[in-house]
Amino acid sequence: MTERQRREAYRLKTLPGCVFLPAWLSEDEQLLLAHECVTSYIEPPHRTNLTGFEEAAREFWPSNEPMFTRLRWATLEIMTELSRQCPLLAQELHLTGDYTPQAAIVNLYRRTDRLRGHQDDAETDTTSPLVSISLGLPGLFLVGGDTRQLSPQPVVLRGGDVLLLASTARKSFHGIAAIMEPQPDADTHGGPDGGEPAPPTAAGAGAGAGRRWQESTAVGSLEGLSGDERVRLMDLLAKTRINLSIRQVNQGGRVT
């Protein structure tokens, strides 16, 4: 990934606080993060939609494919390097002051899956940014306003893209209207329709956060994965969309 691609950042003119960072993660980073999402992030004590099933108490990726295909979501507390990168990213894009990401939700989508428009309002803190990381198949993301009456803005989110919802956008209705087929010849590094480049100071700072993210131990090293594991992960991402959304739960970063 070139430094130019690392530096791109766009904000939606119609929705303050919505910032789109195309191709923010490299292909290697996507593979490693996907590996975490289907291994350690879905294991106890984290909870999934399969928690309670006897078969789910054992490792089921990639050995138990029938059970794995039923996996739709996982909720987890995060105290990792990855969670420390998100505040840096938000701060350097001038979106917020200090905040502490405390939890994440992993969603897995197959080609026919959708996600109904909703607000992320279950947390007691709904003012801190939500950082959304896309892996695998592209998804048609719709983001609107604070009521369902406002027309949503479509944004295609591809593997490696990052989307931040802060300020007004943090309380917006949003969802996934469709899972799309990969488009190898598409320009994957431009901004969304209705978007504009973030201010130069924000874009430059974002590049710094991107370098630190790349150099951090957030997702480890590909050397830890065998050739077979890489092939399986690439196959998984060719037919699945994975979304990791990271957020603060309690005001002031308190854990209750």
N, C-alpha and C positions, 0 to 999 in steps of 0.2 A: 504494500500500500504506500502510495506516495505521500509526501508531506502536504501537498495540495489537497488531497482527498481528506487527510486528517483534519484540515483546517476549516472545511466547509461547515457552516451552520446557518440555518434558516429559521425565521420565525413567521408564524401565520399572522398576517396583518389584521385579520378579522378576529383573532383570539389572543389577547395578551397572555404571555406566559407559556405559549406552546412553541417549543423549539425543536426543530428536526435536524438530526445529525446523520447524514447519509454515510454508509460504509465506514462507520466509526471503528468497528472491530475487524481485524484481519481474518482471513480464512482459518489460520491456525488457532486464533483466539476463539473463533466460533466453535471449532471442533472441541476444544478443551472445555469451554463453558457448556456445550451440549452434553459432553460426557458427565460433567458434574450434575446436570439437570436430570439425567436418567440413571444415576447411580447414587451418590451420597445425598443429593437433595431430595430423594424420594424414599430414603431409608429412615427408620425410627431414630430419633424421636419425632422427626417431621411427619406430618399427617398428609394423607392423600385421599382421593375419593374411594380408594380400595382399602383404607385402613380398617382392620377388623376382619378382613377375609384371611383365612388361614394361609392360603397360597401366597398372599401378599406379604406375609411375615418373612418370606425368604426372598433372596435375590431373584428378580424376574425379568431383568434385561441383561443380556439378550436371550437367556436360556428359556424363558417361559413367554414366548411371543403371544399366545392367546390371552394371557392375563395382561401383558403389557399393552395390547391394543385397547384395553378397557381403561387404561390410565388417562385421566383428563386433567387433573390438577394436583398440586402439592402446595402446602403452606409451610413456611420455615422461618425460624429466627436466624438472622445472619450476623455473625460477629467475625467477619473475614476481611481480607484486604479489599475484596470487591466492594464491600459496603463503605469502606473509607474513601474509595475513589469517587463515589457518587456526590458527596458534598463538595469535593474539589471541583468537579465538573460544573455543578450548579452555581457555585460561588464565582467561578471564573467566567461564566456566561452572564454574570450579574443578575441572577434570578432570585437569590435569597441570601439571608445571613446563615449563621451556623445552624446545622440540624444534624440529627443522628439517625440514619436509616436503621430500623430495628427488625424489619420483617420483609419477606418477599413471597410472591405467589408465582409458581410456575404453571403455565397453561400449555397443554399440548393439543394441537388441532390437526385432525386429518382433513382430507380434501373436501368433505361434505359438511364440515363443522362450521358453525357460526357462533357469534357471541352477541346477544341482544344488547341494545343500548342501555347503559347504566351509569351511575355515578359511583366513584370510589369514596364512599362516605361512612364506612364502618369504623374508621379510625377516629379517636378523639381529637387527633391533630389532622385537620384537613387543609392546613395552610402551607405545610412543607411540600417541596416538590415530589412528584412521583417520577421515577426513572424507569423507562420501559426499554428492554433490550430484545430485539428480534433475531431469531435464528431460523434457518431452514426456508421453507416455502414462503413466497410473498403473501401478504395479507392486505386486503382492502380495508383500511382503517377509516372509520367515520368519527369525526369529532365535532360536536356542536356547542351549544351554550348551556346555561344552567336550567333550561326547560326543554321539553321535547318539542315545543312549537318552533324552535329555531332550526333552520335548515343546516344540516351538518356539512362539514368540509371533508372531502375524500383525500386520503393520503395513502399511497402505496408504501408499505413497510416491507423491506427486503432483509434477507439475512445480513447481519452486521450493522443494521441501522439502530440508532438510539433516538428515542423521543422523550422529551421532558415536558411534564405538565406542571406548571407552577402558577401562582397568582390566580387570575380569573379562570385559566384553563384547568386548574386543579379540580374545580367543581363541575366541570363540563360533563355532559352526557357523551359517551363514546362506546364504540363496539367494533366488532369485526363483521363486515357484511359478506365477505367471501374469501376463501382461500384460493389463490391463483396459481397457475402453472408458471414455472420459471421462464424468464425471458432473457436468454443469454445475450441477445443483440441489443437489449434496451440500454439506454443511458441511465445507469444506476446511481449517478453521483450528482444529479441536479436536485434543485429544490422542488417542493410541491407546488401545484397550481395555487395561486393566491399567497405564495410565500415570498419573502424578501430576505436577502442576506442579513445575518445578525450584524450589529455594529462592529467596525474593525477591531476595537479593543476586545470585544467579546469573542470574536472569531479567533484572534490571535491567542487569547488566553485559553480558549478551548483546545487549540493545538497543543498547548503545554500540558493540559490535563490528559490529552490523548497520548502524549509521549510517556507520561508517568504511568498511565494505565497499561501501556504496552510493556513498559519496563518493570512493572510491579510483579508480584507473585500472585496476582489475582486469579489467574487460571493456570498456573504452573507451566509445564513444558511438555511439548509433544513427545519428548524422549521417553516419557512414562507410558506411552501408548504403543501397543504392538501394531504391526502392519494390519493384522486382521481387525483390530479394534478400530483403526482409522477407516477401513473400508466399511465396516458396519455403521459407523457414525455418519459417514458420507451418504450411505444408502438411506439411513434414517432421515437425514435432513433433506433428501431428495423427495421425500413423500410425506413429510410432517412439518408443521410450523410450531416452533417453541417460542413462547414469550415469557420473559422474566421481568416482573414488575417489582420494584424495590421502593419501599416507603417507610416513613416514620409513623409510628402508631400513637404514641403518647406525647403530649405537649412538653417541650423542654427536654425531650429525649429520655424521660423517666420510664423506667421499666416497672410495671405494676403487676 
